[in-house]
Amino acid sequence: MKIKTHPPNRPVYAMFTTMCGRGGRFVEAANYLVEMTEMGLTRISRCFDFATDGLKNCRKHDLAEKIEQWEVSLLCV
C-alpha cells in the first residue's frame, strides 16, 4: 500500500484494517497496522483491539501477543 503514488492517511488504514477484520483476514489487518505506525501515523486503538481479538480467535496467539506488546510500547513513547 505504501508503494503507491498517493500516500495513505489514517482513515484509509482504519478502513483497510476494519475490512480485513470483517473478512476474517486478521494477519493482513495486523500488517496494515504495522505499516500505519511505520509511516508515523498515530495509532487507532480500536483497530489494534479488533486485529488482536481476531488473531486470538484464529488461534494465532503468538502474533496477537506481539501486536499487543507493540501497541503497549507505542503508548510508552
N, CA, C, O and CB atoms as a CASP TS submission, in Angstrom:
PFRMAT TS
TARGET T0000
AUTHOR 0000-0000-0000
METHOD Language model
MODEL 1
PARENT N/A
ATOM      1  N   MET     1       0.821  -1.191   0.000  1.00  0.00           N
ATOM      2  CA  MET     1       0.000   0.000   0.000  1.00  0.00           C
ATOM      3  C   MET     1       0.865   1.255   0.000  1.00  0.00           C
ATOM      4  O   MET     1       0.558   2.214  -0.709  1.00  0.00           O
ATOM      5  CB  MET     1      -0.934  -0.002   1.201  1.00  0.00           C
ATOM      6  N   LYS     2       1.935   1.263   0.781  1.00  0.00           N
ATOM      7  CA  LYS     2       2.744   2.465   0.865  1.00  0.00           C
ATOM      8  C   LYS     2       3.617   2.664  -0.367  1.00  0.00           C
ATOM      9  O   LYS     2       4.277   3.697  -0.481  1.00  0.00           O
ATOM     10  CB  LYS     2       3.603   2.416   2.097  1.00  0.00           C
ATOM     11  N   ILE     3       3.641   1.702  -1.296  1.00  0.00           N
ATOM     12  CA  ILE     3       4.425   1.817  -2.514  1.00  0.00           C
ATOM     13  C   ILE     3       3.689   2.663  -3.554  1.00  0.00           C
ATOM     14  O   ILE     3       4.331   3.207  -4.452  1.00  0.00           O
ATOM     15  CB  ILE     3       4.739   0.427  -3.080  1.00  0.00           C
ATOM     16  N   LYS     4       2.406   2.786  -3.465  1.00  0.00           N
ATOM     17  CA  LYS     4       1.609   3.553  -4.418  1.00  0.00           C
ATOM     18  C   LYS     4       1.996   5.030  -4.389  1.00  0.00           C
ATOM     19  O   LYS     4       2.699   5.475  -3.481  1.00  0.00           O
ATOM     20  CB  LYS     4       0.114   3.391  -4.116  1.00  0.00           C
ATOM     21  N   THR     5       1.534   5.788  -5.388  1.00  0.00           N
ATOM     22  CA  THR     5       1.926   7.184  -5.507  1.00  0.00           C
ATOM     23  C   THR     5       1.278   8.088  -4.467  1.00  0.00           C
ATOM     24  O   THR     5       1.921   9.010  -3.966  1.00  0.00           O
ATOM     25  CB  THR     5       1.589   7.682  -6.870  1.00  0.00           C
ATOM     26  N   HIS     6       0.028   7.839  -4.140  1.00  0.00           N
ATOM     27  CA  HIS     6      -0.666   8.683  -3.173  1.00  0.00           C
ATOM     28  C   HIS     6      -0.417   8.154  -1.768  1.00  0.00           C
ATOM     29  O   HIS     6      -0.742   7.001  -1.484  1.00  0.00           O
ATOM     30  CB  HIS     6      -2.185   8.740  -3.475  1.00  0.00           C
ATOM     31  N   PRO     7       0.157   8.974  -0.873  1.00  0.00           N
ATOM     32  CA  PRO     7       0.403   8.476   0.484  1.00  0.00           C
ATOM     33  C   PRO     7      -0.912   8.304   1.247  1.00  0.00           C
ATOM     34  O   PRO     7      -1.711   9.238   1.324  1.00  0.00           O
ATOM     35  CB  PRO     7       1.340   9.437   1.249  1.00  0.00           C
ATOM     36  N   PRO     8      -1.137   7.131   1.803  1.00  0.00           N
ATOM     37  CA  PRO     8      -2.371   6.886   2.544  1.00  0.00           C
ATOM     38  C   PRO     8      -2.382   7.630   3.869  1.00  0.00           C
ATOM     39  O   PRO     8      -1.335   7.970   4.421  1.00  0.00           O
ATOM     40  CB  PRO     8      -2.556   5.397   2.786  1.00  0.00           C
ATOM     41  N   ASN     9      -3.569   7.870   4.358  1.00  0.00           N
ATOM     42  CA  ASN     9      -3.708   8.564   5.630  1.00  0.00           C
ATOM     43  C   ASN     9      -4.355   7.638   6.658  1.00  0.00           C
ATOM     44  O   ASN     9      -4.671   6.485   6.364  1.00  0.00           O
ATOM     45  CB  ASN     9      -4.540   9.854   5.460  1.00  0.00           C
ATOM     46  N   ARG    10      -4.539   8.152   7.837  1.00  0.00           N
ATOM     47  CA  ARG    10      -5.033   7.359   8.960  1.00  0.00           C
ATOM     48  C   ARG    10      -6.414   6.750   8.711  1.00  0.00           C
ATOM     49  O   ARG    10      -6.599   5.567   8.997  1.00  0.00           O
ATOM     50  CB  ARG    10      -5.082   8.215  10.196  1.00  0.00           C
ATOM     51  N   PRO    11      -7.399   7.505   8.186  1.00  0.00           N
ATOM     52  CA  PRO    11      -8.706   6.889   7.936  1.00  0.00           C
ATOM     53  C   PRO    11      -8.675   5.766   6.899  1.00  0.00           C
ATOM     54  O   PRO    11      -9.459   4.820   6.986  1.00  0.00           O
ATOM     55  CB  PRO    11      -9.673   7.941   7.487  1.00  0.00           C
ATOM     56  N   VAL    12      -7.780   5.863   5.925  1.00  0.00           N
ATOM     57  CA  VAL    12      -7.669   4.804   4.919  1.00  0.00           C
ATOM     58  C   VAL    12      -7.170   3.523   5.570  1.00  0.00           C
ATOM     59  O   VAL    12      -7.706   2.445   5.313  1.00  0.00           O
ATOM     60  CB  VAL    12      -6.722   5.231   3.770  1.00  0.00           C
ATOM     61  N   TYR    13      -6.142   3.634   6.415  1.00  0.00           N
ATOM     62  CA  TYR    13      -5.644   2.460   7.118  1.00  0.00           C
ATOM     63  C   TYR    13      -6.700   1.893   8.072  1.00  0.00           C
ATOM     64  O   TYR    13      -6.812   0.675   8.215  1.00  0.00           O
ATOM     65  CB  TYR    13      -4.370   2.810   7.888  1.00  0.00           C
ATOM     66  N   ALA    14      -7.461   2.751   8.713  1.00  0.00           N
ATOM     67  CA  ALA    14      -8.530   2.271   9.600  1.00  0.00           C
ATOM     68  C   ALA    14      -9.562   1.487   8.803  1.00  0.00           C
ATOM     69  O   ALA    14     -10.050   0.452   9.257  1.00  0.00           O
ATOM     70  CB  ALA    14      -9.208   3.451  10.335  1.00  0.00           C
ATOM     71  N   MET    15      -9.895   1.983   7.611  1.00  0.00           N
ATOM     72  CA  MET    15     -10.862   1.284   6.765  1.00  0.00           C
ATOM     73  C   MET    15     -10.307  -0.071   6.329  1.00  0.00           C
ATOM     74  O   MET    15     -11.021  -1.073   6.359  1.00  0.00           O
ATOM     75  CB  MET    15     -11.222   2.140   5.531  1.00  0.00           C
ATOM     76  N   PHE    16      -9.027  -0.105   5.922  1.00  0.00           N
ATOM     77  CA  PHE    16      -8.439  -1.370   5.483  1.00  0.00           C
ATOM     78  C   PHE    16      -8.388  -2.393   6.599  1.00  0.00           C
ATOM     79  O   PHE    16      -8.712  -3.561   6.381  1.00  0.00           O
ATOM     80  CB  PHE    16      -7.048  -1.140   4.944  1.00  0.00           C
ATOM     81  N   THR    17      -7.987  -1.977   7.794  1.00  0.00           N
ATOM     82  CA  THR    17      -7.915  -2.934   8.898  1.00  0.00           C
ATOM     83  C   THR    17      -9.305  -3.434   9.275  1.00  0.00           C
ATOM     84  O   THR    17      -9.480  -4.609   9.599  1.00  0.00           O
ATOM     85  CB  THR    17      -7.233  -2.296  10.117  1.00  0.00           C
ATOM     86  N   THR    18     -10.286  -2.549   9.235  1.00  0.00           N
ATOM     87  CA  THR    18     -11.655  -2.952   9.555  1.00  0.00           C
ATOM     88  C   THR    18     -12.199  -3.923   8.520  1.00  0.00           C
ATOM     89  O   THR    18     -12.812  -4.928   8.878  1.00  0.00           O
ATOM     90  CB  THR    18     -12.564  -1.730   9.650  1.00  0.00           C
ATOM     91  N   MET    19     -11.983  -3.636   7.244  1.00  0.00           N
ATOM     92  CA  MET    19     -12.475  -4.516   6.183  1.00  0.00           C
ATOM     93  C   MET    19     -11.758  -5.870   6.198  1.00  0.00           C
ATOM     94  O   MET    19     -12.387  -6.907   5.989  1.00  0.00           O
ATOM     95  CB  MET    19     -12.298  -3.843   4.816  1.00  0.00           C
ATOM     96  N   CYS    20     -10.465  -5.863   6.441  1.00  0.00           N
ATOM     97  CA  CYS    20      -9.742  -7.137   6.553  1.00  0.00           C
ATOM     98  C   CYS    20     -10.267  -7.943   7.735  1.00  0.00           C
ATOM     99  O   CYS    20     -10.430  -9.159   7.637  1.00  0.00           O
ATOM    100  CB  CYS    20      -8.222  -6.892   6.706  1.00  0.00           C
ATOM    101  N   GLY    21     -10.530  -7.274   8.840  1.00  0.00           N
ATOM    102  CA  GLY    21     -11.048  -7.958  10.016  1.00  0.00           C
ATOM    103  C   GLY    21     -12.433  -8.526   9.784  1.00  0.00           C
ATOM    104  O   GLY    21     -12.725  -9.646  10.204  1.00  0.00           O
ATOM    105  N   ARG    22     -13.279  -7.776   9.128  1.00  0.00           N
ATOM    106  CA  ARG    22     -14.627  -8.274   8.841  1.00  0.00           C
ATOM    107  C   ARG    22     -14.599  -9.452   7.878  1.00  0.00           C
ATOM    108  O   ARG    22     -15.472 -10.320   7.911  1.00  0.00           O
ATOM    109  CB  ARG    22     -15.491  -7.159   8.266  1.00  0.00           C
ATOM    110  N   GLY    23     -13.582  -9.470   7.017  1.00  0.00           N
ATOM    111  CA  GLY    23     -13.444 -10.575   6.074  1.00  0.00           C
ATOM    112  C   GLY    23     -12.682 -11.759   6.635  1.00  0.00           C
ATOM    113  O   GLY    23     -12.489 -12.758   5.943  1.00  0.00           O
ATOM    114  N   GLY    24     -12.244 -11.657   7.893  1.00  0.00           N
ATOM    115  CA  GLY    24     -11.531 -12.755   8.525  1.00  0.00           C
ATOM    116  C   GLY    24     -10.055 -12.794   8.189  1.00  0.00           C
ATOM    117  O   GLY    24      -9.394 -13.799   8.451  1.00  0.00           O
ATOM    118  N   ARG    25      -9.523 -11.734   7.618  1.00  0.00           N
ATOM    119  CA  ARG    25      -8.105 -11.687   7.234  1.00  0.00           C
ATOM    120  C   ARG    25      -7.338 -10.870   8.275  1.00  0.00           C
ATOM    121  O   ARG    25      -6.910  -9.744   8.020  1.00  0.00           O
ATOM    122  CB  ARG    25      -7.927 -11.069   5.798  1.00  0.00           C
ATOM    123  N   PHE    26      -7.181 -11.464   9.439  1.00  0.00           N
ATOM    124  CA  PHE    26      -6.623 -10.747  10.581  1.00  0.00           C
ATOM    125  C   PHE    26      -5.114 -10.545  10.466  1.00  0.00           C
ATOM    126  O   PHE    26      -4.587  -9.571  11.002  1.00  0.00           O
ATOM    127  CB  PHE    26      -6.940 -11.489  11.857  1.00  0.00           C
ATOM    128  N   VAL    27      -4.421 -11.428   9.790  1.00  0.00           N
ATOM    129  CA  VAL    27      -2.982 -11.254   9.604  1.00  0.00           C
ATOM    130  C   VAL    27      -2.729 -10.038   8.710  1.00  0.00           C
ATOM    131  O   VAL    27      -1.821  -9.250   8.973  1.00  0.00           O
ATOM    132  CB  VAL    27      -2.342 -12.534   8.987  1.00  0.00           C
ATOM    133  N   GLU    28      -3.536  -9.887   7.650  1.00  0.00           N
ATOM    134  CA  GLU    28      -3.399  -8.721   6.788  1.00  0.00           C
ATOM    135  C   GLU    28      -3.745  -7.444   7.541  1.00  0.00           C
ATOM    136  O   GLU    28      -3.118  -6.405   7.332  1.00  0.00           O
ATOM    137  CB  GLU    28      -4.288  -8.864   5.554  1.00  0.00           C
ATOM    138  N   ALA    29      -4.740  -7.520   8.412  1.00  0.00           N
ATOM    139  CA  ALA    29      -5.097  -6.351   9.222  1.00  0.00           C
ATOM    140  C   ALA    29      -3.930  -5.953  10.118  1.00  0.00           C
ATOM    141  O   ALA    29      -3.638  -4.768  10.273  1.00  0.00           O
ATOM    142  CB  ALA    29      -6.352  -6.639  10.074  1.00  0.00           C
ATOM    143  N   ALA    30      -3.268  -6.938  10.706  1.00  0.00           N
ATOM    144  CA  ALA    30      -2.108  -6.644  11.546  1.00  0.00           C
ATOM    145  C   ALA    30      -0.979  -6.041  10.718  1.00  0.00           C
ATOM    146  O   ALA    30      -0.276  -5.146  11.186  1.00  0.00           O
ATOM    147  CB  ALA    30      -1.623  -7.916  12.257  1.00  0.00           C
ATOM    148  N   ASN    31      -0.803  -6.525   9.497  1.00  0.00           N
ATOM    149  CA  ASN    31       0.229  -5.963   8.621  1.00  0.00           C
ATOM    150  C   ASN    31      -0.062  -4.500   8.287  1.00  0.00           C
ATOM    151  O   ASN    31       0.855  -3.681   8.229  1.00  0.00           O
ATOM    152  CB  ASN    31       0.336  -6.783   7.329  1.00  0.00           C
ATOM    153  N   TYR    32      -1.333  -4.172   8.068  1.00  0.00           N
ATOM    154  CA  TYR    32      -1.689  -2.771   7.807  1.00  0.00           C
ATOM    155  C   TYR    32      -1.423  -1.900   9.040  1.00  0.00           C
ATOM    156  O   TYR    32      -1.010  -0.747   8.912  1.00  0.00           O
ATOM    157  CB  TYR    32      -3.174  -2.662   7.391  1.00  0.00           C
ATOM    158  N   LEU    33      -1.657  -2.446  10.209  1.00  0.00           N
ATOM    159  CA  LEU    33      -1.365  -1.688  11.424  1.00  0.00           C
ATOM    160  C   LEU    33       0.130  -1.413  11.557  1.00  0.00           C
ATOM    161  O   LEU    33       0.536  -0.323  11.961  1.00  0.00           O
ATOM    162  CB  LEU    33      -1.870  -2.442  12.656  1.00  0.00           C
ATOM    163  N   VAL    34       0.939  -2.401  11.216  1.00  0.00           N
ATOM    164  CA  VAL    34       2.388  -2.217  11.264  1.00  0.00           C
ATOM    165  C   VAL    34       2.816  -1.156  10.262  1.00  0.00           C
ATOM    166  O   VAL    34       3.623  -0.284  10.585  1.00  0.00           O
ATOM    167  CB  VAL    34       3.117  -3.544  10.983  1.00  0.00           C
ATOM    168  N   GLU    35       2.275  -1.227   9.036  1.00  0.00           N
ATOM    169  CA  GLU    35       2.583  -0.219   8.024  1.00  0.00           C
ATOM    170  C   GLU    35       2.193   1.174   8.490  1.00  0.00           C
ATOM    171  O   GLU    35       2.939   2.139   8.318  1.00  0.00           O
ATOM    172  CB  GLU    35       1.873  -0.546   6.718  1.00  0.00           C
ATOM    173  N   MET    36       1.009   1.258   9.084  1.00  0.00           N
ATOM    174  CA  MET    36       0.493   2.559   9.518  1.00  0.00           C
ATOM    175  C   MET    36       1.427   3.201  10.540  1.00  0.00           C
ATOM    176  O   MET    36       1.733   4.390  10.443  1.00  0.00           O
ATOM    177  CB  MET    36      -0.918   2.407  10.114  1.00  0.00           C
ATOM    178  N   THR    37       1.873   2.431  11.502  1.00  0.00           N
ATOM    179  CA  THR    37       2.731   3.004  12.528  1.00  0.00           C
ATOM    180  C   THR    37       4.140   3.250  12.013  1.00  0.00           C
ATOM    181  O   THR    37       4.816   4.166  12.482  1.00  0.00           O
ATOM    182  CB  THR    37       2.776   2.097  13.736  1.00  0.00           C
ATOM    183  N   GLU    38       4.601   2.440  11.045  1.00  0.00           N
ATOM    184  CA  GLU    38       5.910   2.684  10.446  1.00  0.00           C
ATOM    185  C   GLU    38       5.936   3.998   9.670  1.00  0.00           C
ATOM    186  O   GLU    38       6.978   4.645   9.566  1.00  0.00           O
ATOM    187  CB  GLU    38       6.291   1.529   9.527  1.00  0.00           C
ATOM    188  N   MET    39       4.787   4.386   9.129  1.00  0.00           N
ATOM    189  CA  MET    39       4.706   5.644   8.382  1.00  0.00           C
ATOM    190  C   MET    39       4.590   6.848   9.309  1.00  0.00           C
ATOM    191  O   MET    39       4.597   7.989   8.847  1.00  0.00           O
ATOM    192  CB  MET    39       3.519   5.614   7.428  1.00  0.00           C
ATOM    193  N   GLY    40       4.485   6.604  10.605  1.00  0.00           N
ATOM    194  CA  GLY    40       4.419   7.689  11.561  1.00  0.00           C
ATOM    195  C   GLY    40       3.009   8.187  11.843  1.00  0.00           C
ATOM    196  O   GLY    40       2.833   9.223  12.485  1.00  0.00           O
ATOM    197  N   LEU    41       2.011   7.460  11.371  1.00  0.00           N
ATOM    198  CA  LEU    41       0.630   7.849  11.650  1.00  0.00           C
ATOM    199  C   LEU    41       0.270   7.423  13.071  1.00  0.00           C
ATOM    200  O   LEU    41       0.772   6.415  13.570  1.00  0.00           O
ATOM    201  CB  LEU    41      -0.350   7.215  10.616  1.00  0.00           C
ATOM    202  N   THR    42      -0.586   8.180  13.708  1.00  0.00           N
ATOM    203  CA  THR    42      -0.979   7.841  15.075  1.00  0.00           C
ATOM    204  C   THR    42      -1.818   6.567  15.074  1.00  0.00           C
ATOM    205  O   THR    42      -2.567   6.289  14.136  1.00  0.00           O
ATOM    206  CB  THR    42      -1.764   9.005  15.725  1.00  0.00           C
ATOM    207  N   ARG    43      -1.672   5.819  16.132  1.00  0.00           N
ATOM    208  CA  ARG    43      -2.353   4.530  16.206  1.00  0.00           C
ATOM    209  C   ARG    43      -3.836   4.701  16.504  1.00  0.00           C
ATOM    210  O   ARG    43      -4.263   5.724  17.040  1.00  0.00           O
ATOM    211  CB  ARG    43      -1.706   3.653  17.270  1.00  0.00           C
ATOM    212  N   ILE    44      -4.604   3.696  16.153  1.00  0.00           N
ATOM    213  CA  ILE    44      -6.031   3.657  16.434  1.00  0.00           C
ATOM    214  C   ILE    44      -6.260   2.423  17.303  1.00  0.00           C
ATOM    215  O   ILE    44      -6.184   1.294  16.819  1.00  0.00           O
ATOM    216  CB  ILE    44      -6.901   3.617  15.102  1.00  0.00           C
ATOM    217  N   SER    45      -6.536   2.639  18.569  1.00  0.00           N
ATOM    218  CA  SER    45      -6.629   1.509  19.497  1.00  0.00           C
ATOM    219  C   SER    45      -7.767   0.564  19.126  1.00  0.00           C
ATOM    220  O   SER    45      -7.665  -0.641  19.356  1.00  0.00           O
ATOM    221  CB  SER    45      -6.821   2.013  20.922  1.00  0.00           C
ATOM    222  N   ARG    46      -8.836   1.085  18.563  1.00  0.00           N
ATOM    223  CA  ARG    46      -9.962   0.242  18.146  1.00  0.00           C
ATOM    224  C   ARG    46      -9.504  -0.780  17.106  1.00  0.00           C
ATOM    225  O   ARG    46      -9.913  -1.940  17.154  1.00  0.00           O
ATOM    226  CB  ARG    46     -11.112   1.111  17.575  1.00  0.00           C
ATOM    227  N   CYS    47      -8.667  -0.360  16.178  1.00  0.00           N
ATOM    228  CA  CYS    47      -8.169  -1.262  15.137  1.00  0.00           C
ATOM    229  C   CYS    47      -7.201  -2.287  15.715  1.00  0.00           C
ATOM    230  O   CYS    47      -7.215  -3.454  15.321  1.00  0.00           O
ATOM    231  CB  CYS    47      -7.484  -0.465  14.020  1.00  0.00           C
ATOM    232  N   PHE    48      -6.360  -1.851  16.650  1.00  0.00           N
ATOM    233  CA  PHE    48      -5.445  -2.795  17.302  1.00  0.00           C
ATOM    234  C   PHE    48      -6.242  -3.850  18.064  1.00  0.00           C
ATOM    235  O   PHE    48      -5.918  -5.035  18.000  1.00  0.00           O
ATOM    236  CB  PHE    48      -4.477  -2.052  18.261  1.00  0.00           C
ATOM    237  N   ASP    49      -7.270  -3.433  18.776  1.00  0.00           N
ATOM    238  CA  ASP    49      -8.092  -4.382  19.535  1.00  0.00           C
ATOM    239  C   ASP    49      -8.815  -5.349  18.599  1.00  0.00           C
ATOM    240  O   ASP    49      -8.898  -6.548  18.867  1.00  0.00           O
ATOM    241  CB  ASP    49      -9.113  -3.630  20.409  1.00  0.00           C
ATOM    242  N   PHE    50      -9.330  -4.816  17.512  1.00  0.00           N
ATOM    243  CA  PHE    50     -10.049  -5.627  16.533  1.00  0.00           C
ATOM    244  C   PHE    50      -9.125  -6.699  15.955  1.00  0.00           C
ATOM    245  O   PHE    50      -9.507  -7.864  15.849  1.00  0.00           O
ATOM    246  CB  PHE    50     -10.620  -4.739  15.404  1.00  0.00           C
ATOM    247  N   ALA    51      -7.912  -6.297  15.582  1.00  0.00           N
ATOM    248  CA  ALA    51      -6.966  -7.241  14.979  1.00  0.00           C
ATOM    249  C   ALA    51      -6.490  -8.278  15.996  1.00  0.00           C
ATOM    250  O   ALA    51      -6.425  -9.465  15.677  1.00  0.00           O
ATOM    251  CB  ALA    51      -5.762  -6.488  14.395  1.00  0.00           C
ATOM    252  N   THR    52      -6.160  -7.854  17.202  1.00  0.00           N
ATOM    253  CA  THR    52      -5.660  -8.814  18.185  1.00  0.00           C
ATOM    254  C   THR    52      -6.745  -9.797  18.620  1.00  0.00           C
ATOM    255  O   THR    52      -6.456 -10.978  18.813  1.00  0.00           O
ATOM    256  CB  THR    52      -5.109  -8.079  19.401  1.00  0.00           C
ATOM    257  N   ASP    53      -7.981  -9.337  18.776  1.00  0.00           N
ATOM    258  CA  ASP    53      -9.074 -10.255  19.119  1.00  0.00           C
ATOM    259  C   ASP    53      -9.298 -11.282  18.013  1.00  0.00           C
ATOM    260  O   ASP    53      -9.519 -12.463  18.285  1.00  0.00           O
ATOM    261  CB  ASP    53     -10.371  -9.472  19.376  1.00  0.00           C
ATOM    262  N   GLY    54      -9.238 -10.824  16.772  1.00  0.00           N
ATOM    263  CA  GLY    54      -9.391 -11.744  15.647  1.00  0.00           C
ATOM    264  C   GLY    54      -8.264 -12.747  15.563  1.00  0.00           C
ATOM    265  O   GLY    54      -8.497 -13.921  15.275  1.00  0.00           O
ATOM    266  N   LEU    55      -7.042 -12.301  15.811  1.00  0.00           N
ATOM    267  CA  LEU    55      -5.910 -13.219  15.795  1.00  0.00           C
ATOM    268  C   LEU    55      -6.034 -14.266  16.892  1.00  0.00           C
ATOM    269  O   LEU    55      -5.690 -15.429  16.686  1.00  0.00           O
ATOM    270  CB  LEU    55      -4.602 -12.453  15.950  1.00  0.00           C
ATOM    271  N   LYS    56      -6.521 -13.859  18.050  1.00  0.00           N
ATOM    272  CA  LYS    56      -6.706 -14.828  19.136  1.00  0.00           C
ATOM    273  C   LYS    56      -7.779 -15.846  18.781  1.00  0.00           C
ATOM    274  O   LYS    56      -7.636 -17.027  19.098  1.00  0.00           O
ATOM    275  CB  LYS    56      -7.077 -14.110  20.440  1.00  0.00           C
ATOM    276  N   ASN    57      -8.856 -15.405  18.124  1.00  0.00           N
ATOM    277  CA  ASN    57      -9.917 -16.330  17.723  1.00  0.00           C
ATOM    278  C   ASN    57      -9.452 -17.289  16.634  1.00  0.00           C
ATOM    279  O   ASN    57      -9.992 -18.388  16.507  1.00  0.00           O
ATOM    280  CB  ASN    57     -11.133 -15.555  17.240  1.00  0.00           C
ATOM    281  N   CYS    58      -8.456 -16.886  15.848  1.00  0.00           N
ATOM    282  CA  CYS    58      -7.896 -17.751  14.811  1.00  0.00           C
ATOM    283  C   CYS    58      -6.758 -18.618  15.339  1.00  0.00           C
ATOM    284  O   CYS    58      -6.077 -19.295  14.569  1.00  0.00           O
ATOM    285  CB  CYS    58      -7.403 -16.913  13.646  1.00  0.00           C
ATOM    286  N   ARG    59      -6.557 -18.593  16.648  1.00  0.00           N
ATOM    287  CA  ARG    59      -5.511 -19.376  17.312  1.00  0.00           C
ATOM    288  C   ARG    59      -4.104 -18.949  16.908  1.00  0.00           C
ATOM    289  O   ARG    59      -3.192 -19.774  16.866  1.00  0.00           O
ATOM    290  CB  ARG    59      -5.696 -20.843  17.007  1.00  0.00           C
ATOM    291  N   LYS    60      -3.929 -17.678  16.613  1.00  0.00           N
ATOM    292  CA  LYS    60      -2.604 -17.123  16.337  1.00  0.00           C
ATOM    293  C   LYS    60      -2.208 -16.260  17.534  1.00  0.00           C
ATOM    294  O   LYS    60      -2.000 -15.052  17.416  1.00  0.00           O
ATOM    295  CB  LYS    60      -2.591 -16.288  14.996  1.00  0.00           C
ATOM    296  N   HIS    61      -2.111 -16.917  18.683  1.00  0.00           N
ATOM    297  CA  HIS    61      -1.870 -16.223  19.941  1.00  0.00           C
ATOM    298  C   HIS    61      -0.499 -15.548  19.984  1.00  0.00           C
ATOM    299  O   HIS    61      -0.348 -14.484  20.584  1.00  0.00           O
ATOM    300  CB  HIS    61      -1.998 -17.194  21.091  1.00  0.00           C
ATOM    301  N   ASP    62       0.498 -16.166  19.349  1.00  0.00           N
ATOM    302  CA  ASP    62       1.835 -15.576  19.378  1.00  0.00           C
ATOM    303  C   ASP    62       1.878 -14.246  18.628  1.00  0.00           C
ATOM    304  O   ASP    62       2.491 -13.286  19.095  1.00  0.00           O
ATOM    305  CB  ASP    62       2.852 -16.546  18.779  1.00  0.00           C
ATOM    306  N   LEU    63       1.230 -14.188  17.470  1.00  0.00           N
ATOM    307  CA  LEU    63       1.186 -12.935  16.713  1.00  0.00           C
ATOM    308  C   LEU    63       0.341 -11.889  17.430  1.00  0.00           C
ATOM    309  O   LEU    63       0.685 -10.708  17.442  1.00  0.00           O
ATOM    310  CB  LEU    63       0.633 -13.180  15.304  1.00  0.00           C
ATOM    311  N   ALA    64      -0.762 -12.325  18.026  1.00  0.00           N
ATOM    312  CA  ALA    64      -1.608 -11.391  18.778  1.00  0.00           C
ATOM    313  C   ALA    64      -0.851 -10.806  19.961  1.00  0.00           C
ATOM    314  O   ALA    64      -0.987  -9.622  20.269  1.00  0.00           O
ATOM    315  CB  ALA    64      -2.887 -12.092  19.266  1.00  0.00           C
ATOM    316  N   GLU    65      -0.056 -11.636  20.620  1.00  0.00           N
ATOM    317  CA  GLU    65       0.720 -11.152  21.764  1.00  0.00           C
ATOM    318  C   GLU    65       1.782 -10.154  21.316  1.00  0.00           C
ATOM    319  O   GLU    65       2.026  -9.162  22.002  1.00  0.00           O
ATOM    320  CB  GLU    65       1.378 -12.327  22.503  1.00  0.00           C
ATOM    321  N   LYS    66       2.420 -10.409  20.163  1.00  0.00           N
ATOM    322  CA  LYS    66       3.419  -9.474  19.641  1.00  0.00           C
ATOM    323  C   LYS    66       2.784  -8.124  19.300  1.00  0.00           C
ATOM    324  O   LYS    66       3.358  -7.073  19.585  1.00  0.00           O
ATOM    325  CB  LYS    66       4.104 -10.064  18.396  1.00  0.00           C
ATOM    326  N   ILE    67       1.608  -8.159  18.694  1.00  0.00           N
ATOM    327  CA  ILE    67       0.911  -6.916  18.337  1.00  0.00           C
ATOM    328  C   ILE    67       0.517  -6.154  19.599  1.00  0.00           C
ATOM    329  O   ILE    67       0.648  -4.932  19.654  1.00  0.00           O
ATOM    330  CB  ILE    67      -0.343  -7.216  17.474  1.00  0.00           C
ATOM    331  N   GLU    68       0.034  -6.873  20.609  1.00  0.00           N
ATOM    332  CA  GLU    68      -0.337  -6.217  21.865  1.00  0.00           C
ATOM    333  C   GLU    68       0.881  -5.588  22.540  1.00  0.00           C
ATOM    334  O   GLU    68       0.801  -4.465  23.038  1.00  0.00           O
ATOM    335  CB  GLU    68      -1.004  -7.221  22.815  1.00  0.00           C
ATOM    336  N   GLN    69       1.998  -6.297  22.560  1.00  0.00           N
ATOM    337  CA  GLN    69       3.213  -5.748  23.161  1.00  0.00           C
ATOM    338  C   GLN    69       3.701  -4.539  22.389  1.00  0.00           C
ATOM    339  O   GLN    69       4.201  -3.579  22.976  1.00  0.00           O
ATOM    340  CB  GLN    69       4.311  -6.807  23.220  1.00  0.00           C
ATOM    341  N   TRP    70       3.558  -4.585  21.087  1.00  0.00           N
ATOM    342  CA  TRP    70       3.975  -3.463  20.250  1.00  0.00           C
ATOM    343  C   TRP    70       3.086  -2.243  20.514  1.00  0.00           C
ATOM    344  O   TRP    70       3.574  -1.114  20.569  1.00  0.00           O
ATOM    345  CB  TRP    70       3.924  -3.855  18.754  1.00  0.00           C
ATOM    346  N   GLU    71       1.789  -2.478  20.676  1.00  0.00           N
ATOM    347  CA  GLU    71       0.878  -1.373  20.980  1.00  0.00           C
ATOM    348  C   GLU    71       1.233  -0.734  22.318  1.00  0.00           C
ATOM    349  O   GLU    71       1.215   0.490  22.447  1.00  0.00           O
ATOM    350  CB  GLU    71      -0.581  -1.863  20.996  1.00  0.00           C
ATOM    351  N   VAL    72       1.555  -1.556  23.311  1.00  0.00           N
ATOM    352  CA  VAL    72       1.945  -1.035  24.625  1.00  0.00           C
ATOM    353  C   VAL    72       3.234  -0.240  24.523  1.00  0.00           C
ATOM    354  O   VAL    72       3.372   0.801  25.166  1.00  0.00           O
ATOM    355  CB  VAL    72       2.109  -2.179  25.637  1.00  0.00           C
ATOM    356  N   SER    73       4.176  -0.714  23.728  1.00  0.00           N
ATOM    357  CA  SER    73       5.422   0.033  23.568  1.00  0.00           C
ATOM    358  C   SER    73       5.182   1.360  22.858  1.00  0.00           C
ATOM    359  O   SER    73       5.894   2.331  23.118  1.00  0.00           O
ATOM    360  CB  SER    73       6.446  -0.800  22.794  1.00  0.00           C
ATOM    361  N   LEU    74       4.197   1.422  21.968  1.00  0.00           N
ATOM    362  CA  LEU    74       3.857   2.689  21.308  1.00  0.00           C
ATOM    363  C   LEU    74       3.222   3.662  22.289  1.00  0.00           C
ATOM    364  O   LEU    74       3.383   4.875  22.153  1.00  0.00           O
ATOM    365  CB  LEU    74       2.909   2.443  20.127  1.00  0.00           C
ATOM    366  N   LEU    75       2.502   3.142  23.276  1.00  0.00           N
ATOM    367  CA  LEU    75       1.885   4.005  24.280  1.00  0.00           C
ATOM    368  C   LEU    75       2.933   4.674  25.163  1.00  0.00           C
ATOM    369  O   LEU    75       2.768   5.812  25.602  1.00  0.00           O
ATOM    370  CB  LEU    75       0.916   3.202  25.140  1.00  0.00           C
ATOM    371  N   CYS    76       4.021   3.934  25.412  1.00  0.00           N
ATOM    372  CA  CYS    76       5.064   4.465  26.294  1.00  0.00           C
ATOM    373  C   CYS    76       5.925   5.520  25.625  1.00  0.00           C
ATOM    374  O   CYS    76       6.585   6.304  26.307  1.00  0.00           O
ATOM    375  CB  CYS    76       5.940   3.347  26.782  1.00  0.00           C
ATOM    376  N   VAL    77       5.928   5.549  24.314  1.00  0.00           N
ATOM    377  CA  VAL    77       6.779   6.514  23.581  1.00  0.00           C
ATOM    378  C   VAL    77       6.162   7.865  23.554  1.00  0.00           C
ATOM    379  O   VAL    77       6.734   8.794  22.985  1.00  0.00           O
ATOM    380  CB  VAL    77       7.033   6.055  22.160  1.00  0.00           C
TER
END
